Amino acid sequence: ADHLSYCWPMVARCSIYRRQSGRSWAFLALSLLVVVCSGTADGNTIQKFAAVDSPGVLNVHVVPHTHDDVGWKKTVEQYFDGLNMTIDLRGHVKSIISTSLESVLQNPARTFVYVESKFFSMWWNQASDAQKQSMRYVVSGSKQWTFANGGWSMHDEACTHYIGMIDQTTMGHDFLKRHLGVVPKVGWQLDPFGHSSTQADLMTHKMGFDAIYFGRLDYEDLELRKQEKRCEGLWDPTTKDSNSNYSTVDPAVFFSLTGGYSGNYNPPGVKDFMFDELYCKKWDVVPLTLLNETQLYAKLEYFLQLMAVQQSQTQTQDILLTMGTDFTYRQAESYFSNIDLLIHTVMLGQDWGLWNLTEIFEGLDTRRVNIFYSTPDYYTLRKYHQTKQAALQKDKSPSSSSSLWTTKTDDFFPYSDRPHGFWSGYFTSRTAFKRFERVSSGFLQAARQLDLLFDNSQTAYTAETHPLYELEDALGVVQHHDAVSGTGKQHVADDYSKRLQSGVDRATHHVLGIVLDQMFPDDQ
């Protein structure tokens, strides 16, 4: 009854659309059923965290996400506020976060993953008290909103120094801890151009992450991993010598490729199941909600075929779908409505016998597809239990690694996406800016020590009002994989330099004050 006030206007709109498009009433009833069922608790086909351990069942984890570059073609503020649209139509991160929050609140089954704490802090500082309370609820109460990685930016892994990576990750985690009481538990390095062994050891295992997810790796390595079902596995770059301190803790971390193992972090088929309105127009993709009944069933049969391909390229009966890409979910309800329809129709269509799953999943032990909203944390937990179960079945210690996964011991550099297409020029591009970042980082470390040891001003600073915060913020931003890498536009690189210099200037003023106080302690 609570949904009738929403459903009846939709029926009226559907009747008009039926006359214009020739859609069948059966399909309109199915669409209406999605609306009604998504708001009910019993018999709901749209659920979250609903994996089952039954023979022949493939669990498909749908993970809605957006990757928001902290500067690239446009500056940080331009992306956040949706400005300078002549350069790039994407952006408006403020709307992405706000509308995604509204959408997950509308349906308790929906989930969402956010990454870049710099943008989130900007949104938080402008959010109303009601929005902040709602965000706290979906993060800690309903567990619908998850932070992955959670650094100030998604740092580069080739041009960064480990101090910079630690600082920017700590800054993001500190913000989330202070305001929401959460700390991310999985690494989420979707877009950096190759991945270092330091990322696996220092920035994942020692950072306290349970797993790391990424998209880009060498195209030949990717094809070989697909053939050998190694698109997921363990990553342990450490050398276990006599001086190792890993006697009781296994340093290997779980890694998984994203984007349906296509070398990116897009939805299945890259374009075919992209529901963001801007991308649909760019790629000429018709969203599911605008298809007629026959078109919808055919499109979802193709979707199931993609699921079969992905299942054949990894181990266990769980696979993860990254539903999103750069700056998606600006109009979040439109995107979520399509995912709702996809999940509902796939679950119900199997009961109706719309597709021949035996034929689609030929050679695989899959007789049922169980698709639901999920998060990287829940998916990681599923993989952990499956690894543990495999070890037990082999009469091994539950805490030991089993043969379910192979172990990667080196890095994923250099990255190439085609023959003779190595992404290595950025190792040395914008060398002056790379030097500026290193010098600024070194100055920050010295300033922190002087501030800790000798600042006697008794000023009650908050994290955001401390004189060193501006430099910390700037350095957190420039660790981004389009900043210190040198791959951003010229005006964006200028903005990065401006941020650094402004931060250095303020920190210098603070440090000089401390030094003068030590040299002339009684206002001499």
Buried (B, 14 or more C-beta within 10 A) or exposed (E): EEBEEEBEEBEEEBEEBBEEEEBEEEBBEBBBBBBEBBBEEEEBBBBBBBBEEEEEBBBBBBBBBBBBBBBBBBBBEBBBBBBBEEBBEBBBBBBBBBBBBBBBBBBBBBBBBBBBBBBBBBBBEEBEEEBBEBBBBBBEEBBBBBBBBBBBBBBBBBBBBEBBBBBBBBBBBBBBEEBBEBBBBBBBBBBBBBBBBBBBBBBBBBBEBBBBBBBBBBBEBBEEBBEEBBBBBBBBBBEEEEEEEEEEEEBBBBBBBBBBBBBBBBBBBBBBBBBBBBBBEEEEBEBBBEBEBEEBBEBBBBBBBBBBBBBBBBBBBBBBBBBBBBBBBBBBBBBBBBBBBBBBBBBBBBEEEBBEBEEBBEEBEBBBBBBBBBBBBBBBBBBEBBBBBBBEEEEBEEEEBBEBBBEBBEBBBEBBBEEEEBBEEBBEEBEEBBEBBBEBBEBBEEBBEBBEEEBEEEEEEEEEEBBBBBBBBBBBBBBBBBBBBBBBBEEBBEBBBEBBBBBBEBBBEBBEEBEEBEEEEEEE
